[in-house]
């Protein structure tokens, strides 16, 4: 789960805000039966790894964000939206990704420069790592569940967890874990290209992080697949259109300019990123991607071959 401030703005400005955010997060977790397994509260975003309770994820997140935003606006005498669009949620295959997600989330304050070392991180109160290290206590975080993933006893689990954290510190997993979709699970674009060339059909959805069987079972359970194992074409077209609008807005250009054929500035890179998303994450034909990007199918094909 990723929550971001609108226009990359702050969602917390001081420790009072941080405490208010975590207090609400914890209170709602206990009240809704939501299990918090990892978290990191940064200045302009928050990462949360959780298992939703009986009322579901949307209820928990709506109450968290809609309750915190008015507090923040009142305290800082501001108005308007605080959070960027909707939170981003990714369903992950626990056995394959749980440990990596815990480490990735808990290393965020260190990578963001909020602390200078793992030793400082161990007492940093706005991240779940300190809870696992038993230097900060939040009774709403499911510490025991997380530690059991790493070892049978707490001392052994903490030792294994710390060793794993040190290994992960030297690995950049942002695209693999935060991008979602089966592309990341397959080990990157090169492996996807190889599968495509060999004629293997790759099922994926950007909201799911897991292997082919895991993705298929989730989508079938939600009755979201057609006979080809993909979303209906109209829905996939809408997914790409939405991605184009969001990417253009973030880059400060219009979708019309993107489709104009102009090759200045960020436009070539933007088209390549959107072409790969359309082909490998959304599953649209090259001709459909080309039509939506204002280029030729051969141009899309060339983009997909680039690393």
N, C-alpha and C positions, 0 to 999 in steps of 0.2 A: 504494500500500500504506500503510495507517494502522495503527499499533500504539498502543494506549492503556493507561495504567495503570488498574488496577481502582479503581472509585469515584473516578476522576480523581486517583489518587495518583501519586506520583513513580515513575518508572522509573530515574531517575538522580538522585543527590544531590550529586555533586561530579565533578571532572574525572577522578578515578580510575575512577568508574563509566562516565563518558562514553567514556573510552579503552577500557575493557573491552568495552563494547557495540560500538563501531566496530571494534575488533580482531577480535571474533568475526564481525561482519558481513562484514568484508573477507576474512578467512581462509576462511569458508564460500563466499563469492562465487568466490574463485579455485579452491577445491576442487570446486565443483559446476558451473563454467562459467556462473555467473549474472553478467549484466552490470548493474552499478549505474550509472545515468545521472544521478541526482540524489538528495539526501538532506538531511534536517534533523533533528537530534536535539534535542528540546526537553526540558523538565523532566518532563512527564507523558505525552509521546507522541513518536512518531517517524514521519516521512513518508519513504517510499522509492519512487523510480521505478526499476523494474528490468525486465530481460528475463530470463525464467527460463531455466535451463540444461536439459540432457537429462533430469535427474531430476525436473523440474517445480517449480512454486512451493511446493507444500505441503511437500515434503521440505526445501527450503531454510528456510522459515519455521519449521517444527517444530524443526529443529536449532538455529536461531538463538535462538528464545524458550525452548525447553526447556533449552538450555545456559546462557543468561544468567540466568534466574530463580533457579536454585540458588546461583549465585555471589552475586547480590544479597542473597538471604535470609541466606546465611552471613555475609556481610560486615557486614550491618546487624542481625543477630540478630533476624530476623523469620521468620514462618512463613505459609503460605497462598499463595494465588494472587497473582501480581504483575501479570499482564496481564488486561485486560477481555475476557472471552469470547474469541472468535476474532478474529484480525486481519481488517481489512476490505480486500478487494482489488477493484479495478476494472480491467477490461480497456479500454484506450483505443485509439482509431483514431489511429495515430501521426502521419500527415500533418496531421491537423486539430488535434491537441491536444498534441503533444510539446513545442513551445516554451512553451506556456502552462503546462503542468504543471511543467516545469523552473523557470520563473520563480516560479510559485506556491509551490512547495516551498522554493526558496532564499530567498524573502522572508519565510518564517515566523519566523525568529529576530528580524528587524527588527520585524515586526508584533507579536511577542510581547514586545517591549521588552528582549530579551536583548542587543541591540546598538542603538546610537543612530543609525547612518547606514550608507549603502552602503559608505563608506570603512572603517568598522569591520567590516562584514560580510565585506569582502574578506580579512580576516586572522582571521576567526572559525573556529576549527579543527573545529567540530562541525557543519559544513554544507558541502555540495558546492560552494557558490559560491566558496569560497577555493581549491578545487582548480582550478576553471576559470580563476581569476585567477592561478594558478601561485604562490601564496604559501604554500600547504599542499600536501604531496604524499601522496597515497594511491594506490599503484599498482594497487589493486583497483577504482578508479572509472574508468569508460570515458570519460575526459575528451575524447579525440580524436573519438570518435563524436558526443558532444554538440556540440562546437565545429563540426564539419563541417555540422551542421544550420543553423548561423548564417552560415557563410562558408567560402570556399575555402582561405584562409590563416589561421593562428592569430591574427595581429594583427587582421585584418579581422573574423574571427569574434568575437573578444573585444569589439571595438568595437560590432559589431551586437548582440551579446548584452547588453552594458551599456545600450545605448540602449533595447532592448526591455524590460529590467528596470525602467528608470526609468518607462517608459510603464505597465507593469503595476502599479507601486507605487500608482498612483492608481485602480486598478480592483479591485473586490471580486468575485473569481471563486469564492469558497468554495462557493456552492450549485451553480454551473455545473459545477465540476470535481470536487468531493468528494461531491456528492449521487448521482452516477451516473445512469444511465437516459437515455433518449432525450429526455425532457422538457427537460433542460438543453441538449441539442444543438439543439433547435428554437428556442431563444431565450427560454424562459420560458413561464409559464402562459398569457399572453395569446395567443401564437401557437398553443399547443396547443388553446385554446378555439376559435380561428378554424378550425383544421383539423377539429375535431370537429363544429362547426356546419355545415361544408361537406360533411360526410359522408366525410371522408378517414379511413381506418383507420390509427391510429398504433401501430407496433410498438415496444415498449421493454422493457428489462430493467434493473433498478437496478444490476446488476453490470457493465454495459457502457456506455462513453462513446463514442458515435459516431453516424453518420448511419444512416438507415433500412437502406440496403443492407449496411452493415458489421454492424449488429445482426442482420439476417436471416441473413447468411452464417455468422456465428458460431453462432447458435442452430441453424441447419440442420445445420452441421457436427457439432454436439454431439448432434444428434437430439433437440432439446429442444422443438421446435415441433409443434403440432397443425395441422390444415388451415387454421385461422384465423390462423396466425402467432403463436400465443400458447402459453404453458405450459398443460398440462391444467388444467381448472378446479379440481380438488381441490388441486393444488399451489399455485395462485394463492390459494385460500382459506387454505391453511396459511401462505403468505407474509404475508398480512394479519393473521392471528391472531398470528403471531410478532411482527410489527411493533407490534401493539396491546399485547402483553405487555411488550415492551421499552420502549415509550413510556410506559406506565403506571408501570413500575418506575422509570424515570428521573424521572418527575414526582412520584413518591411517592404515587400513588393506585392503587387496585385496578381491574382490568378490569371487575369487577362494578359499581363506582361509576361508571365511565365510561359503562356501558350503562344506568344508572339513569334517565337523562333529566335529572339535576341539571345546572344551568347555573352553578354557583358556581366561583370560582377559575379554574384553568387548563383546566377541562373543555371549554368551547366551542372554544378554540384547538386543544386536543389533538384533538378530533373533526374539526375542519376539516383539520388537517394529515394525519390518517390517512385522511380521505375522499379527499383529493387523491392521496395515495400509492396508495390502492386503485384509483382510477379511471385515473390517468395513468401510473403506473409499473408497477402490477401488472396492470391491465386487467380488473377485475371489473365486473359490471353494478351499477347503482345499488342495485337491490333487495338484492343480496348484501352490498354495503357497509353499507347501512342495517341489515340484520339483525345484522351483526357489531358495529355501533356502538350499537345500541339506539335508533335514530331512524327516521324515515320516509324513503322514497325522495325525497320532495319536499324534505325537510330537507337530504339529501345534495346534491341538485341545487343548492339555494341556496348551500351551502358551496363548491361547485365554481365558482360564478360570482364568488365573492369573491376579491380579490387578496391 
